[in-house]
Amino acid sequence: MSPADPSSAPSHPGHEGSAGQPGEAGAAAAADRATGQDAGEAPFTIGYVPGVMPGKWFGRWRGRRMRPVLHDALLPAAGWRAALDHGAVTACFVRLGWAPGDPSLDELRTTHHAVGLYEERQVAVLGTDDVLGVLDTLTTAQLHEESTPQPHAAIDDAAMAVELAAAGAGPVVLPMLVARLHARKDVTTRELTDAPTVPVVLVWPKSVAEDTEDAVQRFVGIVRGRRESSGRDEGTQPQRAASSGEGAAHGGARSTATGARDAAQTTNRQAAPEESEGATAPAEAGTTSGKVPAKRSSRAQSGGWAKAGASTKPGLRRKPGRKVKNSRSKKRR
């Protein structure tokens, strides 16, 4: 017996394990599969500041299974500009004009894209025992005449300001959605009718890549109410398109079989009248010795009065001695 070939000997288990263990690239690919993101796909993260509620727009993007995979991040109101500049988020819902250092919309559009969404009203948060609570709405003059409001509160400090208002330290003025976010049972809100509104906009840098810009534009379309059937987002759902193509192939095979079956049924239906005509010919020839069906009288019906039982309508019964008029044009009473 010849000695075993050394090349056919199994390798050392340590070498197998080192070759089978995934490296950093494998770990990244596994993380992408866990999040549903394709390998090499740029992250797509939309940020928002407290009080903004973009959940319905996120749900529509995910419900339509659009690409890239959408991630959302809650940012502090004072840190959205840094998050955009450092690439932590792709775009962000922000509130302009509330903090003293916020840029105006025209200044922001010199370096960023900005899409205005809505104008947010200001409200005064009062304690439930405040005398101003008897009014449905307030003006700024009424607020300062009847109470001593708190200093201008930052959005990130709104929870503490609402707690102080509940304790009786004085009302605080906040954007409506921020006040709703920190609502409590011991406070109430009143709209300030003469206070300026606060714009809420979607902002992203002008220096993003072309693929990222395309994704942001499609997200802007969802925010503005674009429907899935509009046809402007074609080619953004490769998985759905592939599945529909497979379904079309199977559907084509089914339609071919169905078409052949329908053609056979049509041929049978066309042949059936010919057979029935050939079968009725002998029957007509043999009707001379059989019973001939009675023919209806072609005489016109009388339009005058007739006795009961003389009605020309079959099955119509009348009481004896009662006269009725046999008129077809009789109107209902």
C-alpha positions, 0 to 999 in steps of 0.5 A: 500500500502506498503511503498517503499523499501529504497534500490530501491531509486535512489542514489544521483546524486553526487555519480553517477558523481563521479563514472562516471568521469574518473581518471588519468588512463582514461585520459591516455587511452583517450590520447592513443586512440587519438594518435592511441597508445594501452594501455600499449604500450611503446612510440616509438619516432625517433629523428633527427637533423637539415638537416636530412630528414627522412620523407620518412621513417616515411611515409613508417612506417605509411603507412604500419600501423606498430606497435607501433605508430611512433612519430618524434621529431626534436632535436638540434644538441647539444642535441641528446646525452642527449635525448637518455640517458634520454629516450626522444627519442628511436633512433635518426638520428645524424651527427657525426664528425662535432662538436668538442665534437662528439664521433667517430663511434667506440667510440659510438658503445661501448654504443650504436647501430649505423647504418651508412646511408650515407656520407654528403659532405661539401659546401661553402656558398657564397654571390651571388656577391662573386668572387668565384661564377664563379667556379663550385667547390672549394678546401679548398686552393682556398677558403682560398686564395680568401676569409676569411671564417667564423670560424667553425659554429655549426649546431644550429647556421647555420642560422646566419652564412648563413645570415652573408655570404649573408651580405658579412662577408665571406663564411661559410662551412656547410654540404650540407643538412644544407646549403640547409635547410637555402637556400636564394636567396642572397647566393649560394653554391659550393662543396668543393671537397677535404673536408672530408665527414660527416657521418650520422648514426641512433643511439639507446642505447643498454639498450632498452627493447626487444620489443623496440629493435624489433621495432627499427630493423624493422624501420632499415629495412625500412631505408635500403629499405626493402619492405612490401612484404619481409615477415620479418615483419610478425605479426606486423600488427594485425589489418590488419591481423584481417581484412584479416581473416574476409575477408577470411571467407566471401570469403570462403562462396562466393567461396563455392556458386560460386563452386556450381554454376560452378558445375551446369553449367558444368553438363548442358554443359556436358548434352547439347552435348548428347541432340544435338546428339539425335536431329541430328539423325532424321535430318540426316535420313531425308536428303534423300529427301532434298537438298544435299550440294555440295562437293568441287572439290578435283582437284588441282588448276592450277599453270599456267597462266589463264585469268581474271575471271578464278580465283579459289578464290571466290569473286576475280575480274579481269579486262577483258583481264588481265592475272594473275598467280594462284599461292599460293606461289606468293611473295609480291612485 
